[in-house]
């Protein structure tokens, strides 16, 4: 009796939904090969036009960058564009970032851009490959990488912090770093997260909150209090950023 070949779970193909009809065809690979550099150039140009207010709470991340300590930056999926610009600047200062990116075909472009910026990437999500992604995150944290998550992704509900990000911080014994941003004018895509793209020359505010540790001995049934705590922190920072861009 022949044994079935074991599935290679290190391959991103194994982490994609079997129900999806979209696959990484040769044509799609070719389009990404040409399109990713163009997308990076457009993002760089757009970012160059933004007028940033002084970062609120910059000292909270400065200590982690200077010491090389691992943490868990987290923000809303809606604000992914501005927050990744912020983290890219940290990477240029020596911050070891690792992004959790969906294993779907849609995740190919952000994954390639993140790697081009010098960050590491883990492919997967809580919906499709939660255990595998959690294992990979733990391994990355042991290597000194901070795991960056969009805590209400990949499918929402919007502004609802997922407990998986808190569990990851508990397992890795690292503090969560809440981040939020706002722009005085922006486009909002018609999708579940109302994805925000600040318009050219928009005034932008970014806020970084105080580290929120999750003790490694906290019982699993007590994680809800920590989840609510970090959710409220991100929402408060978002309100602060919105007020900042309105005043200036």
Secondary structure as GFF3:
##gff-version 3
##sequence-region A 1 248
A	DSSP	three_ten_helix	12	15	.	.	.	ID=ss1
A	DSSP	alpha_helix	26	49	.	.	.	ID=ss2
A	DSSP	beta_strand	51	52	.	.	.	ID=ss3
A	DSSP	alpha_helix	58	67	.	.	.	ID=ss4
A	DSSP	beta_strand	71	75	.	.	.	ID=ss5
A	DSSP	three_ten_helix	77	79	.	.	.	ID=ss6
A	DSSP	alpha_helix	80	92	.	.	.	ID=ss7
A	DSSP	beta_strand	97	101	.	.	.	ID=ss8
A	DSSP	alpha_helix	107	116	.	.	.	ID=ss9
A	DSSP	beta_strand	120	123	.	.	.	ID=ss10
A	DSSP	alpha_helix	126	142	.	.	.	ID=ss11
A	DSSP	beta_strand	146	150	.	.	.	ID=ss12
A	DSSP	alpha_helix	163	172	.	.	.	ID=ss13
A	DSSP	beta_strand	175	183	.	.	.	ID=ss14
A	DSSP	beta_strand	186	188	.	.	.	ID=ss15
A	DSSP	beta_strand	196	198	.	.	.	ID=ss16
A	DSSP	beta_strand	203	208	.	.	.	ID=ss17
A	DSSP	beta_strand	212	213	.	.	.	ID=ss18
A	DSSP	three_ten_helix	220	222	.	.	.	ID=ss19
A	DSSP	alpha_helix	223	247	.	.	.	ID=ss20
###
